[in-house]
Amino acid sequence: MNTILWGCIADDFTGAADAASFYKKGGLKTVLYNGIPKAGTIPDNDTKAVVIALKIRSIDKDKAVEEALNAFEYLKSINAKQYYYKYCSTFDSTPNGNIGPVCDALMDAVGENKTILCPALPVNKRTVKRGRLYVNGVPLNESSMRNHPLNPMWDSEIAELMRPQSERPCINVDLEEMQEDDSEVWNRLNAFEAQEGKYYIVPDYVNESDAKRIAELFDSLKLITGGSGIIEELARRGAGEKADENDDSTTDGKAIIIAGSCSQTTIAQCDKFISDGGKAFKIDAIRLLYEKLTVGDLWNFVAENEDDTVLIYSSEGPENVIYNQRHGAKEISESLETAMAELTDVVIQNGYTRIIVAGGETSGAITQKLGFNSYLIGKSVSPGVPVMTPTDNRNIRLVLKSGNFGDKDFFNKAVKMTEKKL
């Protein structure tokens, strides 16, 4: 059986796409599965990284553990050599968060006494210094993410974030310590293990160049956890001279942009698209909830502007989100996700082949509706955001981004990168 160098479990679809993009960039042929594949599903013989997208970021911890362990069992069955648990680079800081319980369970499943917690992604301004997580140079709990509607960020000290989620202690490895010889670093860590038992290591990761040293120190671990920041370096160490360079990120057909994220980054991207003359329809969440606005209305706008790439969006600032949630936060979210997923299905049936989506929950709803089970990974529009081709329909290109990823001109870049030139 082919040896899969890395089996990766991601807590949502955009996180999985993020991870997959860096395995691909690091030179490994990568396939992404939407959900746990059926027993007996075998990747192509030249596949070296398999990423499984779950939808567990915001669910009950016991259910999240169950799903993650089921994914692990599949990866084990296809001969995965090492495992990676990918979670958001803005670490869930609520006491009911499931990152700790899932990491505990996976550590036990692989038979390790330790792993690293490495949520940093410096290229997207997520860094860790002296055990604290920063976003754009600001501690996580002081950033705009502190008001995230689903996962508010109330602390920035990773050890403190883990404390209510896991009984296993954390030990920081600062930049200065990482410059020591491997033996000195591991002597200290082994002494900690002898005293504390199973534990977590939190390495500093401030600059992109730090990934190489982190990989040197920790790539022998059976399980690694974190954001996507170190994945490319881990992949490069496995790819060697046999890097996968196959790619086809373009296709014929029309493009549409759908944005459900309420992050400041996505709001700025919507504003940029509109200010550049792009045509857009903003969904009124309350009217949609009470069926005063329908998917048919959204499709009519798209059809009326069929010669243009249009933006359909519901992105709002925190004040408007809170205002809308008076009608039920769960009901509003489900209504928006369902409408956007149904609209995507309609546009594909009408010849649209390039689908660009902003928002993790929105992307999850859309991929579930479309029903594609696996994707080949192509070039990245932005770090962590690849162009994806469904293996069941190779005419379609999907670009699904986490709300906080990409620069202001992301939408236009995605449209251009997926367009096949005559």
Number of C-alpha atoms within 10 A of each C-alpha: 7 14 14 23 20 27 24 27 30 30 25 26 32 30 30 28 32 28 35 35 30 28 32 30 26 22 24 29 25 27 27 28 22 23 21 21 15 9 10 9 11 13 18 11 10 13 18 26 26 26 32 32 29 23 22 22 23 17 14 12 19 12 13 22 22 14 19 25 17 13 23 23 14 19 24 16 13 19 15 21 16 20 26 24 26 28 25 22 23 24 26 24 26 16 14 15 22 26 29 22 20 25 26 23 15 22 22 14 13 15 11 15 16 24 23 22 28 28 26 31 27 23 14 18 17 24 29 28 19 17 24 19 27 24 23 12 13 15 21 25 20 15 16 15 20 18 15 12 15 11 17 18 23 19 20 24 19 23 21 15 22 25 15 15 21 20 13 17 17 24 19 20 20 16 18 9 14 17 11 11 10 14 10 13 15 14 11 12 19 14 11 16 17 9 9 12 13 19 21 24 19 23 28 26 28 22 15 15 12 18 22 15 18 21 18 13 16 18 17 10 17 17 27 25 24 26 25 29 27 29 27 23 25 22 24 20 16 18 19 11 9 11 16 18 13 11 12 16 22 23 18 17 16 20 26 22 22 28 26 25 25 22 24 17 18 28 23 16 22 27 15 18 20 15 10 11 8 15 16 20 15 13 19 15 22 20 11 16 19 12 11 11 16 16 17 13 12 17 17 12 15 22 14 9 13 14 10 14 17 21 23 23 24 21 26 19 12 16 9 11 17 14 12 17 17 10 14 14 16 10 13 19 17 16 17 23 20 16 22 27 21 18 23 25 17 15 19 18 10 11 13 20 24 27 23 24 29 31 23 23 22 29 28 20 20 24 18 15 16 13 12 17 18 21 24 22 28 24 23 21 22 19 21 27 27 29 30 29 25 20 15 12 11 14 15 23 29 23 25 30 31 26 24 19 20 21 16 17 15 20 25 16 14 25 20 13 17 28 18 12 9 4
